[in-house]
């Protein structure tokens, strides 16, 4: 999966993605999620059976994103 926000980053969309990943794992799926990195968050971790990969970006605020944030995430995620 690709999503620029996953808890603790973001708001409602991050919570939806968190719920979807949990349900997919409950259905027996292996789930990898590529999301935005943020200061202090690990580059990789496993949460509720989901492999979380955080890629570098220029995001400055935890709960708000900008166009430069999205561009940097997109460029990092495709590598």
VEXMIZA-125023 format. One record per residue: x, y, z of N, C-alpha, C in turn. Coordinates in pm, whole numbers, m for minus. Each point is the difference from the previous one (the first is absolute). Layout:
   neast  nnorth     nup  caeast  canorth    caup   ceast  cnorth     cup
       X       Y       Z       X        Y       Z       X       Y       Z
...
END
This chain:
   neast  nnorth     nup  caeast  canorth    caup   ceast  cnorth     cup
      84    m117       0     m84      117       0      89     124       0
     m53     105     m57      64      131       4     m97      97      66
      46      71     100     m80      105      61      95      96      71
     m15     127     m28      92       97      57     m22      23     150
    m115     m43      53     m24       17     144     m37    m132      65
      61     m24     114     m27     m117      83      32      44     141
     m82     m40      98      24       47     137     146     m17      41
      55     103      63     m64      115      60     m17     120     m93
      40     m13    m126     m16      113     m93    m142      10     m51
     m47     121     m16    m128       22     m66    m121      m4      93
    m114     m13     m65    m127        2      73     m87    m117     m39
    m118      31     m56     m99     m103     m32      46    m103    m100
      70      44    m105      49      m93    m101      99    m100      58
      86      47      89      97      m89      64     m71    m107      81
    m107      37      68     m75      m97      80     m69    m103     m89
     m48      43    m115     m64      m92     m95     103    m102     m50
     117      48     m39     105      m89     m49      43     m98     109
      12      47     123      33      m87     113    m105    m110      14
    m127      35      m6    m107      m98       9       2    m100    m116
      26      50    m121       6      m89    m117     115    m100      12
     116      48      43     114      m92      13     m30    m108     103
     m62      37     112     m34     m100     103     m96    m104     m55
    m101      44     m74    m100      m94     m53      62     m91    m106
      87      53     m85      65      m83    m100      87    m108      66
      72      37     105      80      m99      73     m93    m104      65
    m112      44      56     m96      m94      60     m55     m98    m102
      m5      41    m127     m47      m88    m108     110     m91     m53
     120      11      59     110      m87     m39      92      57    m105
     m16     127     m33      84       64    m101     131      49      63
     105      m2     m79     125       62      41      m4     144     m50
      21      95      89     m17      141     m36     130      77      21
      44      67    m106     112       93       5     m57     138     m29
      37      98      80     m46      137     m19     120      92     m12
       3      80    m106     103      102     m18     m64     133      31
      54      68     101     m58      125      48     109     103      25
     m40     121      37      95      108      27      77     m25     128
     128      33      m6      79        3     121     m21     132      72
      40       2     124      m9      124      79     100     m13     113
      51     112      46     106       m4     101     m39     m86     121
      92     m86      37     m19      m86     116     m72    m131     m28
     m63     m14    m117     m69     m126     m32      99     m95     m67
      m8    m129      31      92      m96     m61     m25     m14    m150
     105     m32     m74     m14      m20    m144     m80    m126     m30
       9     m99      89     m77     m123     m16     m52     m43     137
    m123     m47       1     m54      m67     118    m118     m85     m44
     m37     m93      86    m118      m82     m27    m105      36     104
    m120      35     m48    m110       36      87    m118     m89     m35
     m47     m76      98    m114      m90     m20      15     m88    m124
     122     m46     m26      25      m88    m114      24      70    m132
      m5     132      m1      25       78    m122     144      50       2
      71     m21    m110     136       52     m15      m9     145     m43
      48      89      84      m6      144     m26     139      47     m44
       8      56    m121     124       56     m53     m21     150     m13
      80      76      72     m12      146      m6     114      56     m85
     m37      75    m102     100       55     m92      26     147      34
     119      49     m35      34      139      30     m93      98     m71
     m29     109      69     m76      109     m60      33     128      75
     m53     109     m48      32      131      61    m111      47      94
     m87     m90      41    m114       38      84      47      71     127
     m60     115      29      40       80     115     m95     m13     119
    m129     m32     m28     m98       m8     109     m71    m135      m2
     m26     m51     118     m57     m134      13    m143     m11     m53
     m80     102      18    m141      m12     m35     m40      73    m128
      95      67     m67     m31       77    m121     106     m32    m105
     m44     m21    m125      95      m22    m108     m11     113    m101
     103      11     m84       4      103    m104      37     m64    m133
      m9      76    m107      37      m50    m133     147     m47      m1
      96      78      54     138      m51       2      13    m132      77
     m77     m16     109       1     m127      74     m42    m115     m92
    m108      22     m74     m54     m104     m88      97     m34    m113
      62     102     m56      98      m24    m107     117     m82      53
      52      38     116     114      m73      56     m39    m144      35
    m120     m22      52     m47     m137      28     m10     m81    m129
     m61      57    m101     m19      m71    m127     134     m41     m60
      96      92      m2     131      m30     m55      71    m108      81
     m11       6     132      64     m101      85     m70    m135     m12
    m131       0     m11     m76     m125      m4      23     m79    m127
      29      67    m111      18      m73    m126     139     m61     m12
      89      33      89     134      m57      m6       2    m131      69
END
